Amino acid sequence: QKKLSGDSATPLKNTYWRLEEANGKPVITPADAKEVHLLLSDDGHVSGFGGCNAAGGSFTLSGKNGIHFQTISTKMYCQSRMDVEDSFFQALQHADHYRIEGEDMFLYQGDKQLAHFHAQPSR
């Protein structure tokens, strides 16, 4: 079963990636809260928000789909969203490759899917 050409895939960089699922659990953003998201720039910087804390740092690409993140974040504690945030930061810490299908990006460690993101229009 052949996929369509990769031309229709969303670019990894300069896309606002909203977290949809982490550690196998769907991510629901409370109405009054900011979305958990990730943004990768052309110059190798990564920025994002885990639901409570902001994150920043860098990423490196290797081979066809290899990716490694080096991130730091603020360390506030927010009771309601820590489980999602922990899963988000764990995914960044452990990811070794990614896959993009259409408007969705998946982070993996080996065969294990760590996180699923969906592209959003620019904010």
C-alpha positions in Angstrom: 0.0 0.0 0.0 1.8 3.0 -1.3 1.5 6.4 0.4 1.1 9.7 -1.4 4.2 11.6 -2.1 5.8 13.3 0.9 5.1 16.7 -0.6 1.8 16.9 1.3 3.4 16.3 4.7 3.6 19.2 7.0 7.2 20.5 7.5 8.8 19.6 10.8 10.3 23.1 11.3 8.3 26.3 11.7 5.1 24.4 12.5 3.1 24.9 15.6 2.7 21.3 16.9 -0.1 20.8 19.4 0.2 17.8 21.7 -2.7 15.4 21.1 -1.5 12.3 22.9 1.3 11.5 25.3 2.3 8.2 26.8 -0.8 6.6 25.2 -3.3 9.1 26.8 -5.2 11.8 24.9 -4.4 15.3 26.0 -7.3 17.6 26.8 -6.6 21.3 27.2 -8.8 22.9 29.8 -10.8 25.9 28.4 -8.9 28.4 30.4 -5.5 27.0 29.7 -2.8 27.3 27.0 -2.2 24.3 24.7 0.7 22.0 25.2 2.8 22.6 22.1 6.2 22.4 20.4 7.8 24.7 17.8 11.1 23.8 16.0 13.0 26.6 14.2 15.3 26.5 11.2 18.3 27.3 13.4 17.9 24.3 15.6 16.1 25.9 18.5 13.0 24.3 20.1 10.4 26.1 22.2 7.3 24.9 23.7 4.8 24.7 26.6 4.1 21.7 28.8 0.8 22.8 30.3 2.4 24.5 33.3 6.0 25.3 32.4 7.7 26.8 29.3 10.5 24.9 27.6 13.3 25.9 25.4 16.5 24.4 24.1 17.8 22.8 20.9 17.3 19.8 18.7 19.5 17.9 16.3 18.5 15.9 13.3 20.4 12.8 12.1 19.9 10.3 9.3 16.5 10.1 7.7 14.3 10.8 10.7 16.5 10.8 13.8 15.9 13.6 16.3 17.3 14.4 19.7 16.1 17.2 22.0 18.1 19.1 24.6 15.6 21.1 26.6 15.3 23.0 29.8 12.1 24.2 31.4 10.9 26.4 34.2 10.0 24.4 37.3 6.6 25.6 38.6 4.2 23.1 39.9 0.6 23.0 38.7 -1.4 20.3 40.2 -4.0 19.8 37.5 -1.6 19.4 34.5 1.6 17.8 35.8 0.8 14.3 34.4 0.5 15.6 30.9 3.5 17.9 31.3 5.7 15.0 32.7 4.7 12.8 29.7 5.5 15.7 27.3 9.0 16.3 28.8 9.7 12.6 29.0 8.8 12.2 25.3 11.2 15.0 24.4 13.9 13.5 26.6 13.7 10.0 25.2 12.7 10.6 21.5 15.2 9.2 19.0 13.2 9.6 15.8 10.0 11.1 14.4 7.5 10.5 11.7 5.2 13.0 9.9 2.0 11.8 8.3 0.0 14.6 6.7 -0.7 17.1 9.6 0.4 14.7 12.3 3.8 14.2 13.9 4.8 11.3 16.1 7.8 11.0 18.4 9.3 7.5 19.0 11.9 5.8 21.1 12.7 2.7 19.1 9.3 1.2 18.3 7.5 2.9 21.1 5.3 5.9 20.3 5.9 8.5 22.9 3.8 11.4 21.6 1.4 12.5 18.9 1.2 16.1 17.8 -1.1 17.8 15.3 -0.2 20.8 13.2 -2.1 24.0 13.9 -2.3 27.2 11.9 0.4 29.7 12.9 -0.3 31.5 16.1 
